Amino acid sequence: MKAVVLVRPKDGILDPQGEAVQGSLEKLGFEVGSVRVGRVIDVDVTARDADDARAQVERMCSELLANPLIESVQIQVEPAS
Amino acid sequence: MKAVVLVRPKDGILDPQGEAVQGSLEKLGFEVGSVRVGRVIDVDVTARDADDARAQVERMCSELLANPLIESVQIQVEPAS
């Protein structure tokens, strides 16, 4: 079962990569407000059903994929095609 | 106007970060197939409407945010709340 995990820096947490991208976009002539850069992680997980997959991915996040102190996590589970 | 840009390594392109995460998840006892790691970029763009925002973000991708040779891009534009 495929899951998409979006890991983003929380509001208020410094994001130097986002600031660098914002500066570069402005130099290129784009009018942008804030830019934030996070990670998208596509995981193919062996699970009984969508609920099981989501529970497993939540455990993966707390054990490895994200730092809950400074990052927020959004999980989308897609049924296997 | 807010846009979410998902930048992922294309199929067939090596993804060492994804392989490292996959190995770590397996060591933690998770049964996972492939793991791929990309970037999520949240951009607040000044635009007349959603079409203009999408066109600008597409230009940002080709000029800075992604390497079309090895990365695929997915753009979601959300109306400002």
Backbone of each chain as nested JSON, in Angstrom:
{
  "chains": [
    {"id": "A", "residues": [
      {"number": 1, "name": "MET", "atoms": {"N": [0.846, -1.18, 0.0], "CA": [0.0, 0.0, 0.0], "C": [0.888, 1.238, 0.0]}},
      {"number": 2, "name": "LYS", "atoms": {"N": [0.526, 2.221, -0.841], "CA": [1.405, 3.377, -0.971], "C": [0.985, 4.486, -0.008]}},
      {"number": 3, "name": "ALA", "atoms": {"N": [1.958, 5.083, 0.638], "CA": [1.691, 6.219, 1.521], "C": [2.601, 7.367, 1.12]}},
      {"number": 4, "name": "VAL", "atoms": {"N": [2.042, 8.571, 1.201], "CA": [2.817, 9.782, 0.934], "C": [2.911, 10.554, 2.246]}},
      {"number": 5, "name": "VAL", "atoms": {"N": [4.127, 10.83, 2.665], "CA": [4.348, 11.538, 3.927], "C": [4.963, 12.895, 3.611]}},
      {"number": 6, "name": "LEU", "atoms": {"N": [4.292, 13.955, 4.062], "CA": [4.838, 15.302, 3.895], "C": [5.369, 15.77, 5.246]}},
      {"number": 7, "name": "VAL", "atoms": {"N": [6.651, 16.079, 5.295], "CA": [7.298, 16.532, 6.524], "C": [7.749, 17.973, 6.306]}},
      {"number": 8, "name": "ARG", "atoms": {"N": [7.204, 18.879, 7.134], "CA": [7.51, 20.303, 6.94], "C": [8.04, 20.912, 8.232]}},
      {"number": 9, "name": "PRO", "atoms": {"N": [8.89, 21.927, 8.116], "CA": [9.278, 22.661, 9.322], "C": [8.047, 23.353, 9.905]}},
      {"number": 10, "name": "LYS", "atoms": {"N": [7.883, 23.259, 11.243], "CA": [6.736, 23.913, 11.88], "C": [6.83, 25.42, 11.75]}},
      {"number": 11, "name": "ASP", "atoms": {"N": [5.664, 26.083, 11.841], "CA": [5.656, 27.548, 11.864], "C": [6.553, 28.044, 12.995]}},
      {"number": 12, "name": "GLY", "atoms": {"N": [7.331, 29.044, 12.704], "CA": [8.187, 29.622, 13.739], "C": [9.558, 28.981, 13.806]}},
      {"number": 13, "name": "ILE", "atoms": {"N": [9.71, 27.828, 13.169], "CA": [11.019, 27.172, 13.148], "C": [11.815, 27.717, 11.964]}},
      {"number": 14, "name": "LEU", "atoms": {"N": [13.06, 28.07, 12.206], "CA": [13.917, 28.587, 11.132], "C": [14.03, 27.573, 10.003]}},
      {"number": 15, "name": "ASP", "atoms": {"N": [14.012, 28.073, 8.767], "CA": [14.133, 27.197, 7.603], "C": [15.121, 27.837, 6.631]}},
      {"number": 16, "name": "PRO", "atoms": {"N": [16.413, 27.654, 6.864], "CA": [17.427, 28.325, 6.037], "C": [17.306, 27.958, 4.559]}},
      {"number": 17, "name": "GLN", "atoms": {"N": [16.936, 26.707, 4.273], "CA": [16.804, 26.295, 2.877], "C": [15.67, 27.081, 2.208]}},
      {"number": 18, "name": "GLY", "atoms": {"N": [14.547, 27.219, 2.939], "CA": [13.434, 27.999, 2.4], "C": [13.828, 29.45, 2.166]}},
      {"number": 19, "name": "GLU", "atoms": {"N": [14.59, 30.013, 3.103], "CA": [15.013, 31.41, 2.939], "C": [15.94, 31.573, 1.737]}},
      {"number": 20, "name": "ALA", "atoms": {"N": [16.813, 30.587, 1.535], "CA": [17.719, 30.652, 0.381], "C": [16.925, 30.584, -0.923]}},
      {"number": 21, "name": "VAL", "atoms": {"N": [15.945, 29.678, -0.968], "CA": [15.122, 29.555, -2.176], "C": [14.35, 30.849, -2.411]}},
      {"number": 22, "name": "GLN", "atoms": {"N": [13.784, 31.411, -1.33], "CA": [13.044, 32.666, -1.46], "C": [13.931, 33.768, -2.035]}},
      {"number": 23, "name": "GLY", "atoms": {"N": [15.143, 33.898, -1.504], "CA": [16.061, 34.918, -2.012], "C": [16.391, 34.711, -3.475]}},
      {"number": 24, "name": "SER", "atoms": {"N": [16.603, 33.457, -3.861], "CA": [16.94, 33.176, -5.262], "C": [15.757, 33.474, -6.172]}},
      {"number": 25, "name": "LEU", "atoms": {"N": [14.549, 33.115, -5.723], "CA": [13.363, 33.388, -6.551], "C": [13.189, 34.893, -6.731]}},
      {"number": 26, "name": "GLU", "atoms": {"N": [13.426, 35.65, -5.67], "CA": [13.288, 37.112, -5.788], "C": [14.332, 37.679, -6.742]}},
      {"number": 27, "name": "LYS", "atoms": {"N": [15.551, 37.139, -6.684], "CA": [16.588, 37.599, -7.619], "C": [16.205, 37.29, -9.055]}},
      {"number": 28, "name": "LEU", "atoms": {"N": [15.461, 36.211, -9.245], "CA": [15.015, 35.841, -10.592], "C": [13.812, 36.671, -11.037]}},
      {"number": 29, "name": "GLY", "atoms": {"N": [13.285, 37.517, -10.137], "CA": [12.202, 38.409, -10.519], "C": [10.821, 37.978, -10.079]}},
      {"number": 30, "name": "PHE", "atoms": {"N": [10.737, 36.898, -9.316], "CA": [9.418, 36.449, -8.85], "C": [9.029, 37.212, -7.591]}},
      {"number": 31, "name": "GLU", "atoms": {"N": [7.722, 37.516, -7.481], "CA": [7.199, 38.118, -6.256], "C": [6.663, 37.014, -5.365]}},
      {"number": 32, "name": "VAL", "atoms": {"N": [7.432, 36.653, -4.361], "CA": [6.988, 35.587, -3.477], "C": [6.993, 36.065, -2.029]}},
      {"number": 33, "name": "GLY", "atoms": {"N": [6.042, 35.52, -1.278], "CA": [6.08, 35.713, 0.171], "C": [6.965, 34.629, 0.74]}},
      {"number": 34, "name": "SER", "atoms": {"N": [6.517, 33.991, 1.787], "CA": [7.379, 33.001, 2.435], "C": [7.536, 31.757, 1.556]}},
      {"number": 35, "name": "VAL", "atoms": {"N": [8.688, 31.131, 1.666], "CA": [8.954, 29.851, 1.023], "C": [9.44, 28.898, 2.109]}},
      {"number": 36, "name": "ARG", "atoms": {"N": [8.849, 27.708, 2.17], "CA": [9.277, 26.722, 3.163], "C": [9.597, 25.431, 2.426]}},
      {"number": 37, "name": "VAL", "atoms": {"N": [10.672, 24.798, 2.817], "CA": [11.089, 23.57, 2.151], "C": [11.051, 22.41, 3.148]}},
      {"number": 38, "name": "GLY", "atoms": {"N": [10.375, 21.353, 2.772], "CA": [10.333, 20.147, 3.597], "C": [10.63, 18.926, 2.744]}},
      {"number": 39, "name": "ARG", "atoms": {"N": [10.227, 17.758, 3.243], "CA": [10.502, 16.515, 2.516], "C": [9.198, 15.817, 2.159]}},
      {"number": 40, "name": "VAL", "atoms": {"N": [9.179, 15.18, 0.989], "CA": [8.085, 14.262, 0.663], "C": [8.689, 12.864, 0.601]}},
      {"number": 41, "name": "ILE", "atoms": {"N": [8.081, 11.945, 1.345], "CA": [8.602, 10.579, 1.421], "C": [7.509, 9.634, 0.93]}},
      {"number": 42, "name": "ASP", "atoms": {"N": [7.795, 8.912, -0.146], "CA": [6.857, 7.913, -0.674], "C": [7.27, 6.556, -0.141]}},
      {"number": 43, "name": "VAL", "atoms": {"N": [6.368, 5.925, 0.614], "CA": [6.673, 4.634, 1.22], "C": [5.68, 3.598, 0.711]}},
      {"number": 44, "name": "ASP", "atoms": {"N": [6.209, 2.463, 0.273], "CA": [5.371, 1.336, -0.112], "C": [5.377, 0.378, 1.08]}},
      {"number": 45, "name": "VAL", "atoms": {"N": [4.267, 0.312, 1.813], "CA": [4.246, -0.398, 3.087], "C": [3.352, -1.639, 2.984]}},
      {"number": 46, "name": "THR", "atoms": {"N": [3.836, -2.738, 3.563], "CA": [3.047, -3.973, 3.597], "C": [2.062, -3.876, 4.76]}},
      {"number": 47, "name": "ALA", "atoms": {"N": [0.751, -3.849, 4.438], "CA": [-0.245, -3.646, 5.495], "C": [-1.529, -4.373, 5.127]}},
      {"number": 48, "name": "ARG", "atoms": {"N": [-2.327, -4.691, 6.149], "CA": [-3.596, -5.393, 5.93], "C": [-4.602, -4.495, 5.229]}},
      {"number": 49, "name": "ASP", "atoms": {"N": [-4.671, -3.253, 5.666], "CA": [-5.642, -2.319, 5.099], "C": [-5.138, -0.89, 5.314]}},
      {"number": 50, "name": "ALA", "atoms": {"N": [-5.946, 0.063, 4.893], "CA": [-5.505, 1.459, 4.954], "C": [-5.253, 1.911, 6.393]}},
      {"number": 51, "name": "ASP", "atoms": {"N": [-6.105, 1.46, 7.324], "CA": [-5.915, 1.868, 8.721], "C": [-4.593, 1.344, 9.267]}},
      {"number": 52, "name": "ASP", "atoms": {"N": [-4.312, 0.072, 8.961], "CA": [-3.049, -0.52, 9.403], "C": [-1.87, 0.23, 8.779]}},
      {"number": 53, "name": "ALA", "atoms": {"N": [-1.989, 0.546, 7.493], "CA": [-0.907, 1.276, 6.82], "C": [-0.673, 2.619, 7.493]}},
      {"number": 54, "name": "ARG", "atoms": {"N": [-1.76, 3.337, 7.775], "CA": [-1.618, 4.656, 8.404], "C": [-0.966, 4.526, 9.786]}},
      {"number": 55, "name": "ALA", "atoms": {"N": [-1.396, 3.516, 10.559], "CA": [-0.821, 3.335, 11.893], "C": [0.679, 3.051, 11.794]}},
      {"number": 56, "name": "GLN", "atoms": {"N": [1.05, 2.196, 10.828], "CA": [2.472, 1.884, 10.662], "C": [3.266, 3.13, 10.272]}},
      {"number": 57, "name": "VAL", "atoms": {"N": [2.708, 3.905, 9.338], "CA": [3.442, 5.089, 8.879], "C": [3.56, 6.112, 10.004]}},
      {"number": 58, "name": "GLU", "atoms": {"N": [2.525, 6.206, 10.855], "CA": [2.64, 7.114, 12.01], "C": [3.785, 6.671, 12.919]}},
      {"number": 59, "name": "ARG", "atoms": {"N": [3.927, 5.35, 13.109], "CA": [5.042, 4.866, 13.928], "C": [6.383, 5.153, 13.252]}},
      {"number": 60, "name": "MET", "atoms": {"N": [6.427, 4.958, 11.912], "CA": [7.673, 5.281, 11.187], "C": [8.055, 6.739, 11.405]}},
      {"number": 61, "name": "CYS", "atoms": {"N": [7.056, 7.619, 11.37], "CA": [7.339, 9.046, 11.538], "C": [7.925, 9.312, 12.909]}},
      {"number": 62, "name": "SER", "atoms": {"N": [7.303, 8.743, 13.948], "CA": [7.795, 9.067, 15.299], "C": [9.124, 8.382, 15.578]}},
      {"number": 63, "name": "GLU", "atoms": {"N": [9.421, 7.26, 14.882], "CA": [10.664, 6.554, 15.162], "C": [11.821, 6.986, 14.259]}},
      {"number": 64, "name": "LEU", "atoms": {"N": [11.504, 7.524, 13.066], "CA": [12.597, 7.81, 12.133], "C": [12.378, 9.027, 11.233]}},
      {"number": 65, "name": "LEU", "atoms": {"N": [11.179, 9.152, 10.667], "CA": [11.036, 10.052, 9.519], "C": [10.974, 11.532, 9.875]}},
      {"number": 66, "name": "ALA", "atoms": {"N": [10.506, 11.857, 11.079], "CA": [10.314, 13.266, 11.397], "C": [10.7, 13.539, 12.84]}},
      {"number": 67, "name": "ASN", "atoms": {"N": [11.046, 14.779, 13.093], "CA": [11.338, 15.241, 14.454], "C": [10.132, 16.058, 14.919]}},
      {"number": 68, "name": "PRO", "atoms": {"N": [9.299, 15.486, 15.816], "CA": [8.044, 16.155, 16.181], "C": [8.25, 17.5, 16.879]}},
      {"number": 69, "name": "LEU", "atoms": {"N": [9.452, 17.755, 17.377], "CA": [9.708, 19.041, 18.038], "C": [9.706, 20.181, 17.033]}},
      {"number": 70, "name": "ILE", "atoms": {"N": [10.204, 19.916, 15.845], "CA": [10.378, 21.016, 14.892], "C": [9.682, 20.772, 13.558]}},
      {"number": 71, "name": "GLU", "atoms": {"N": [9.088, 19.575, 13.381], "CA": [8.483, 19.275, 12.082], "C": [7.044, 18.803, 12.247]}},
      {"number": 72, "name": "SER", "atoms": {"N": [6.211, 19.184, 11.291], "CA": [4.846, 18.672, 11.267], "C": [4.739, 17.639, 10.151]}},
      {"number": 73, "name": "VAL", "atoms": {"N": [3.805, 16.706, 10.333], "CA": [3.698, 15.579, 9.425], "C": [2.275, 15.47, 8.888]}},
      {"number": 74, "name": "GLN", "atoms": {"N": [2.167, 15.174, 7.601], "CA": [0.871, 14.951, 6.969], "C": [0.974, 13.623, 6.214]}},
      {"number": 75, "name": "ILE", "atoms": {"N": [0.039, 12.718, 6.468], "CA": [0.114, 11.373, 5.882], "C": [-1.092, 11.137, 4.98]}},
      {"number": 76, "name": "GLN", "atoms": {"N": [-0.834, 10.703, 3.748], "CA": [-1.91, 10.287, 2.837], "C": [-1.663, 8.835, 2.465]}},
      {"number": 77, "name": "VAL", "atoms": {"N": [-2.676, 7.995, 2.682], "CA": [-2.546, 6.591, 2.3], "C": [-3.389, 6.334, 1.065]}},
      {"number": 78, "name": "GLU", "atoms": {"N": [-2.742, 5.767, 0.047], "CA": [-3.467, 5.454, -1.196], "C": [-3.543, 3.944, -1.335]}},
      {"number": 79, "name": "PRO", "atoms": {"N": [-4.739, 3.407, -1.634], "CA": [-4.836, 1.963, -1.834], "C": [-3.952, 1.527, -2.99]}},
      {"number": 80, "name": "ALA", "atoms": {"N": [-3.383, 0.335, -2.878], "CA": [-2.518, -0.18, -3.95], "C": [-3.324, -0.302, -5.224]}},
      {"number": 81, "name": "SER", "atoms": {"N": [-2.722, 0.095, -6.336], "CA": [-3.439, 0.011, -7.614], "C": [-3.156, -1.33, -8.275]}}
    ]},
    {"id": "B", "residues": [
      {"number": 1, "name": "MET", "atoms": {"N": [-1.15, 33.839, -3.057], "CA": [-1.779, 32.548, -3.328], "C": [-0.782, 31.441, -2.994]}},
      {"number": 2, "name": "LYS", "atoms": {"N": [-1.277, 30.413, -2.306], "CA": [-0.352, 29.379, -1.84], "C": [-0.239, 28.248, -2.864]}},
      {"number": 3, "name": "ALA", "atoms": {"N": [0.981, 27.816, -3.091], "CA": [1.203, 26.679, -3.978], "C": [2.068, 25.657, -3.256]}},
      {"number": 4, "name": "VAL", "atoms": {"N": [1.746, 24.393, -3.492], "CA": [2.538, 23.297, -2.937], "C": [3.21, 22.583, -4.106]}},
      {"number": 5, "name": "VAL", "atoms": {"N": [4.52, 22.49, -4.062], "CA": [5.278, 21.864, -5.138], "C": [5.928, 20.592, -4.592]}},
      {"number": 6, "name": "LEU", "atoms": {"N": [5.614, 19.466, -5.218], "CA": [6.253, 18.205, -4.832], "C": [7.291, 17.852, -5.886]}},
      {"number": 7, "name": "VAL", "atoms": {"N": [8.539, 17.74, -5.466], "CA": [9.645, 17.408, -6.372], "C": [10.187, 16.044, -5.97]}},
      {"number": 8, "name": "ARG", "atoms": {"N": [10.107, 15.088, -6.89], "CA": [10.521, 13.713, -6.572], "C": [11.559, 13.225, -7.574]}},
      {"number": 9, "name": "PRO", "atoms": {"N": [12.446, 12.332, -7.136], "CA": [13.348, 11.699, -8.109], "C": [12.527, 10.853, -9.074]}},
      {"number": 10, "name": "LYS", "atoms": {"N": [12.824, 10.969, -10.364], "CA": [12.096, 10.174, -11.368], "C": [12.351, 8.682, -11.179]}},
      {"number": 11, "name": "ASP", "atoms": {"N": [11.404, 7.868, -11.658], "CA": [11.618, 6.421, -11.638], "C": [12.92, 6.104, -12.37]}},
      {"number": 12, "name": "GLY", "atoms": {"N": [13.688, 5.203, -11.799], "CA": [14.924, 4.795, -12.447], "C": [16.121, 5.619, -12.04]}},
      {"number": 13, "name": "ILE", "atoms": {"N": [15.867, 6.766, -11.412], "CA": [16.969, 7.599, -10.932], "C": [17.356, 7.136, -9.528]}},
      {"number": 14, "name": "LEU", "atoms": {"N": [18.64, 6.97, -9.295], "CA": [19.114, 6.547, -7.98], "C": [18.668, 7.534, -6.901]}},
      {"number": 15, "name": "ASP", "atoms": {"N": [18.274, 7.01, -5.745], "CA": [17.845, 7.849, -4.637], "C": [18.494, 7.324, -3.36]}},
      {"number": 16, "name": "PRO", "atoms": {"N": [19.744, 7.706, -3.12], "CA": [20.481, 7.164, -1.966], "C": [19.787, 7.46, -0.635]}},
      {"number": 17, "name": "GLN", "atoms": {"N": [19.171, 8.658, -0.535], "CA": [18.487, 9.004, 0.706], "C": [17.308, 8.048, 0.938]}},
      {"number": 18, "name": "GLY", "atoms": {"N": [16.559, 7.766, -0.129], "CA": [15.454, 6.821, -0.009], "C": [15.937, 5.435, 0.384]}},
      {"number": 19, "name": "GLU", "atoms": {"N": [17.053, 5.011, -0.2], "CA": [17.587, 3.688, 0.142], "C": [18.033, 3.629, 1.594]}},
      {"number": 20, "name": "ALA", "atoms": {"N": [18.617, 4.723, 2.068], "CA": [19.049, 4.759, 3.468], "C": [17.844, 4.68, 4.404]}},
      {"number": 21, "name": "VAL", "atoms": {"N": [16.798, 5.426, 4.072], "CA": [15.588, 5.393, 4.905], "C": [14.973, 3.998, 4.878]}},
      {"number": 22, "name": "GLN", "atoms": {"N": [14.927, 3.397, 3.681], "CA": [14.373, 2.041, 3.564], "C": [15.14, 1.06, 4.453]}},
      {"number": 23, "name": "GLY", "atoms": {"N": [16.468, 1.119, 4.386], "CA": [17.278, 0.229, 5.218], "C": [17.025, 0.449, 6.702]}},
      {"number": 24, "name": "SER", "atoms": {"N": [16.917, 1.705, 7.106], "CA": [16.68, 1.998, 8.523], "C": [15.304, 1.507, 8.962]}},
      {"number": 25, "name": "LEU", "atoms": {"N": [14.293, 1.705, 8.106], "CA": [12.941, 1.243, 8.463], "C": [12.933, -0.279, 8.617]}},
      {"number": 26, "name": "GLU", "atoms": {"N": [13.643, -0.975, 7.721], "CA": [13.68, -2.436, 7.82], "C": [14.388, -2.875, 9.101]}},
      {"number": 27, "name": "LYS", "atoms": {"N": [15.449, -2.167, 9.464], "CA": [16.133, -2.509, 10.723], "C": [15.224, -2.286, 11.921]}},
      {"number": 28, "name": "LEU", "atoms": {"N": [14.309, -1.31, 11.798], "CA": [13.369, -1.051, 12.891], "C": [12.219, -2.061, 12.894]}},
      {"number": 29, "name": "GLY", "atoms": {"N": [12.175, -2.957, 11.894], "CA": [11.166, -4.009, 11.889], "C": [9.982, -3.764, 10.97]}},
      {"number": 30, "name": "PHE", "atoms": {"N": [10.019, -2.681, 10.193], "CA": [8.916, -2.403, 9.274], "C": [9.1, -3.183, 7.978]}},
      {"number": 31, "name": "GLU", "atoms": {"N": [7.966, -3.654, 7.424], "CA": [8.016, -4.307, 6.112], "C": [7.678, -3.268, 5.057]}},
      {"number": 32, "name": "VAL", "atoms": {"N": [8.707, -2.786, 4.375], "CA": [8.474, -1.763, 3.366], "C": [9.056, -2.194, 2.019]}},
      {"number": 33, "name": "GLY", "atoms": {"N": [8.374, -1.773, 0.966], "CA": [8.944, -1.924, -0.366], "C": [9.821, -0.708, -0.608]}},
      {"number": 34, "name": "SER", "atoms": {"N": [9.698, -0.117, -1.769], "CA": [10.586, 1.004, -2.072], "C": [10.242, 2.224, -1.226]}},
      {"number": 35, "name": "VAL", "atoms": {"N": [11.245, 3.021, -0.942], "CA": [11.079, 4.315, -0.283], "C": [11.784, 5.349, -1.153]}},
      {"number": 36, "name": "ARG", "atoms": {"N": [11.099, 6.438, -1.46], "CA": [11.702, 7.512, -2.247], "C": [11.553, 8.818, -1.474]}},
      {"number": 37, "name": "VAL", "atoms": {"N": [12.592, 9.608, -1.483], "CA": [12.571, 10.868, -0.744], "C": [12.729, 12.028, -1.722]}},
      {"number": 38, "name": "GLY", "atoms": {"N": [11.828, 12.972, -1.637], "CA": [11.908, 14.18, -2.455], "C": [11.696, 15.411, -1.581]}},
      {"number": 39, "name": "ARG", "atoms": {"N": [11.324, 16.52, -2.214], "CA": [11.14, 17.772, -1.477], "C": [9.711, 18.272, -1.634]}},
      {"number": 40, "name": "VAL", "atoms": {"N": [9.193, 18.858, -0.57], "CA": [7.939, 19.607, -0.68], "C": [8.271, 21.074, -0.442]}},
      {"number": 41, "name": "ILE", "atoms": {"N": [7.842, 21.921, -1.377], "CA": [8.153, 23.348, -1.298], "C": [6.842, 24.122, -1.256]}},
      {"number": 42, "name": "ASP", "atoms": {"N": [6.621, 24.84, -0.167], "CA": [5.425, 25.686, -0.036], "C": [5.809, 27.099, -0.433]}},
      {"number": 43, "name": "VAL", "atoms": {"N": [5.145, 27.61, -1.467], "CA": [5.468, 28.95, -1.958], "C": [4.23, 29.827, -1.869]}},
      {"number": 44, "name": "ASP", "atoms": {"N": [4.39, 31.006, -1.296], "CA": [3.319, 32.003, -1.266], "C": [3.619, 32.973, -2.399]}},
      {"number": 45, "name": "VAL", "atoms": {"N": [2.838, 32.892, -3.483], "CA": [3.181, 33.632, -4.689], "C": [2.145, 34.731, -4.95]}},
      {"number": 46, "name": "THR", "atoms": {"N": [2.636, 35.901, -5.343], "CA": [1.751, 37.009, -5.693], "C": [1.259, 36.808, -7.118]}},
      {"number": 47, "name": "ALA", "atoms": {"N": [-0.046, 36.603, -7.296], "CA": [-0.562, 36.286, -8.62], "C": [-1.988, 36.798, -8.76]}},
      {"number": 48, "name": "ARG", "atoms": {"N": [-2.409, 37.026, -10.012], "CA": [-3.76, 37.54, -10.27], "C": [-4.81, 36.484, -9.955]}},
      {"number": 49, "name": "ASP", "atoms": {"N": [-4.531, 35.258, -10.366], "CA": [-5.509, 34.187, -10.158], "C": [-4.762, 32.851, -10.143]}},
      {"number": 50, "name": "ALA", "atoms": {"N": [-5.516, 31.78, -10.019], "CA": [-4.886, 30.463, -9.869], "C": [-4.083, 30.086, -11.117]}},
      {"number": 51, "name": "ASP", "atoms": {"N": [-4.595, 30.442, -12.313], "CA": [-3.865, 30.1, -13.544], "C": [-2.524, 30.824, -13.595]}},
      {"number": 52, "name": "ASP", "atoms": {"N": [-2.547, 32.111, -13.216], "CA": [-1.318, 32.887, -13.197], "C": [-0.339, 32.303, -12.175]}},
      {"number": 53, "name": "ALA", "atoms": {"N": [-0.871, 31.926, -11.007], "CA": [-0.005, 31.345, -9.974], "C": [0.648, 30.066, -10.487]}},
      {"number": 54, "name": "ARG", "atoms": {"N": [-0.156, 29.21, -11.121], "CA": [0.399, 27.94, -11.623], "C": [1.469, 28.194, -12.672]}},
      {"number": 55, "name": "ALA", "atoms": {"N": [1.203, 29.153, -13.575], "CA": [2.181, 29.451, -14.627], "C": [3.488, 29.957, -14.009]}},
      {"number": 56, "name": "GLN", "atoms": {"N": [3.369, 30.812, -12.99], "CA": [4.58, 31.327, -12.345], "C": [5.352, 30.198, -11.658]}},
      {"number": 57, "name": "VAL", "atoms": {"N": [4.607, 29.321, -10.969], "CA": [5.285, 28.239, -10.242], "C": [5.945, 27.28, -11.238]}},
      {"number": 58, "name": "GLU", "atoms": {"N": [5.311, 27.069, -12.383], "CA": [5.955, 26.221, -13.402], "C": [7.275, 26.833, -13.858]}},
      {"number": 59, "name": "ARG", "atoms": {"N": [7.281, 28.166, -14.008], "CA": [8.544, 28.812, -14.388], "C": [9.581, 28.703, -13.276]}},
      {"number": 60, "name": "MET", "atoms": {"N": [9.112, 28.873, -12.013], "CA": [10.045, 28.711, -10.883], "C": [10.683, 27.326, -10.907]}},
      {"number": 61, "name": "CYS", "atoms": {"N": [9.87, 26.319, -11.225], "CA": [10.394, 24.948, -11.238], "C": [11.468, 24.795, -12.297]}},
      {"number": 62, "name": "SER", "atoms": {"N": [11.191, 25.326, -13.504], "CA": [12.162, 25.109, -14.57], "C": [13.403, 25.975, -14.382]}},
      {"number": 63, "name": "GLU", "atoms": {"N": [13.261, 27.104, -13.657], "CA": [14.418, 27.994, -13.484], "C": [15.216, 27.706, -12.232]}},
      {"number": 64, "name": "LEU", "atoms": {"N": [14.578, 27.089, -11.217], "CA": [15.295, 26.939, -9.945], "C": [14.949, 25.681, -9.152]}},
      {"number": 65, "name": "LEU", "atoms": {"N": [13.652, 25.371, -9.048], "CA": [13.24, 24.439, -7.997], "C": [13.511, 22.975, -8.308]}},
      {"number": 66, "name": "ALA", "atoms": {"N": [13.562, 22.628, -9.598], "CA": [13.701, 21.208, -9.928], "C": [14.608, 21.028, -11.125]}},
      {"number": 67, "name": "ASN", "atoms": {"N": [15.203, 19.859, -11.208], "CA": [16.018, 19.48, -12.367], "C": [15.196, 18.506, -13.21]}},
      {"number": 68, "name": "PRO", "atoms": {"N": [14.689, 18.983, -14.344], "CA": [13.748, 18.144, -15.119], "C": [14.38, 16.862, -15.666]}},
      {"number": 69, "name": "LEU", "atoms": {"N": [15.714, 16.804, -15.691], "CA": [16.363, 15.582, -16.186], "C": [16.164, 14.428, -15.215]}},
      {"number": 70, "name": "ILE", "atoms": {"N": [16.163, 14.724, -13.935], "CA": [16.131, 13.646, -12.944], "C": [14.967, 13.75, -11.96]}},
      {"number": 71, "name": "GLU", "atoms": {"N": [14.194, 14.84, -12.038], "CA": [13.12, 15.021, -11.058], "C": [11.791, 15.284, -11.75]}},
      {"number": 72, "name": "SER", "atoms": {"N": [10.732, 14.764, -11.137], "CA": [9.387, 15.072, -11.62], "C": [8.737, 16.044, -10.637]}},
      {"number": 73, "name": "VAL", "atoms": {"N": [7.807, 16.843, -11.171], "CA": [7.216, 17.923, -10.389], "C": [5.706, 17.8, -10.398]}},
      {"number": 74, "name": "GLN", "atoms": {"N": [5.109, 18.037, -9.242], "CA": [3.654, 18.06, -9.126], "C": [3.296, 19.362, -8.415]}},
      {"number": 75, "name": "ILE", "atoms": {"N": [2.37, 20.147, -9.025], "CA": [2.046, 21.469, -8.487], "C": [0.575, 21.505, -8.086]}},
      {"number": 76, "name": "GLN", "atoms": {"N": [0.315, 21.928, -6.838], "CA": [-1.064, 22.165, -6.386], "C": [-1.176, 23.63, -5.99]}},
      {"number": 77, "name": "VAL", "atoms": {"N": [-2.165, 24.338, -6.572], "CA": [-2.378, 25.735, -6.213], "C": [-3.63, 25.82, -5.356]}},
      {"number": 78, "name": "GLU", "atoms": {"N": [-3.487, 26.454, -4.193], "CA": [-4.639, 26.622, -3.294], "C": [-4.981, 28.102, -3.235]}},
      {"number": 79, "name": "PRO", "atoms": {"N": [-6.271, 28.437, -3.401], "CA": [-6.649, 29.849, -3.288], "C": [-6.293, 30.371, -1.9]}},
      {"number": 80, "name": "ALA", "atoms": {"N": [-5.903, 31.655, -1.844], "CA": [-5.552, 32.262, -0.548], "C": [-6.774, 32.216, 0.352]}},
      {"number": 81, "name": "SER", "atoms": {"N": [-6.558, 31.891, 1.626], "CA": [-7.69, 31.826, 2.556], "C": [-7.859, 33.184, 3.232]}}
    ]}
  ]
}
